[in-house]
């Protein structure tokens, strides 16, 4: 466990971020392993079918990830306030919500999977592959949700290394099982999904064992197992809006995917390649966002307001600089990035991917501001503003995708994500400025109270 209320803000934020970043690279590595093994061995159609499922996975699992992140913010605030019993209550109530939501999402997603793929107008040569892959992923959803919850809860206490170790375990197991299920057992894309779920199950076992042995707050005793209505309300008020925020954004990406499906397999393959590269660009932004969220929650709980504002400013600067740097590299070496996923991509696919890189790369700096500002606001325990920003993303992404495809083809579709980022930032930045003003007033009040106490 690490107390983020002490030490130089940027230093402790970067120290907290580094294990998160390494862990995300491992997670990305086994996602890339799925994509590369599928693409290199099963061909372009199978690769495109897996890539086309990303928006559906985001819709279902994104809700669970947003929920668990929101629940962990309360743990982090109580840790900053040195409220041990409160941490225990948060852990138990968060675990209850995680198990309940995983059960509901598993049943709902498996029953509605095929109709959803048909509504999305998935091409006939992709729909069966997509269904096979998603059946495996959603069938083991409980492991994915529990992994996200335990990782978020442990990070809330300032420990970003333990989730890294769990990811390393999962990554190694996933790659080995990919080769075994796909190349040896010839299980196709279902094998790729099954490998991911089994790997996540092992990571959950590791985190559960670690939590029981090393974290007293997460060690069950009879008094912890009683659920309280007021605690369920408090946790639900933050967790569920953050879950809905992720799902709202996902609806926009599904709309985007529907439009892409009408443009054909080449456009889908190009978007699948580009979305994987997007993940690489976003890794530092996402993890800096996770770090600033935990940093903000702990310092807000400890009432160290000036410190949390300093951390916000410094983290925002680092995130924007990374966005500019990666965009430059991506645009200069676009062919090398695209060649990672398909053995012999067609020139049409390469050209479409390059269009995406240029349009999106020039806007990565906006995305970096989005991640940091949204995470900071969430760290304060405010779930409404990020949810409102999610609605703005949905509207802008869907509107630009539909109109862009009609007037400009794939180029118009590629502009949908930057439009969504701009829409979200237009909500987040004014809200952020108002919150900063409020925090400064709270800081002045604390300082005045302290001055009166010493006089």
Secondary structure, DSSP 8 states (H G I E B T S, - for coil): ---TTSS-HHHHHHHHHHHHHHHHHHHHHHHHHHHHHHHHHH-HHHHHHHHTTHHHHHHHHHHHHHHHHHHHHHHHHHHHTT-HHHHHHHHHHHHHHHHHHHHHHHHHHHHHHHHHHHHTT--HHHHHHHHHHHHHHHHTHHHHHHHHHHHHHHHHTT--HHHHHHHHHHHHHHHHHHIIIIIIS--HHHHHHHHHHHHHHHHHHHHHHHHHHH-GGGS--GGGG---HHHHHHHHHHHHHHHHHHHHHHHHHHHHHHHHHHH-HHHHHHHHHHHHHHHHHHHHHHHHHHHHHHHHHHHHHTT-HHHHHHHHHHHHHHHHHHHHHHHHHHHHTHHHHHTTT-TT--HHHHHHHHHHHHHHHTTHHHHHHHHHHHHHHHHTT--HHHHHHHHHHHHHHHHHHHHHHHHHTHHHHHTHHHHHHHHHHHHHHHHHHHHHHHHHHHHHHHHHHHHHHH-
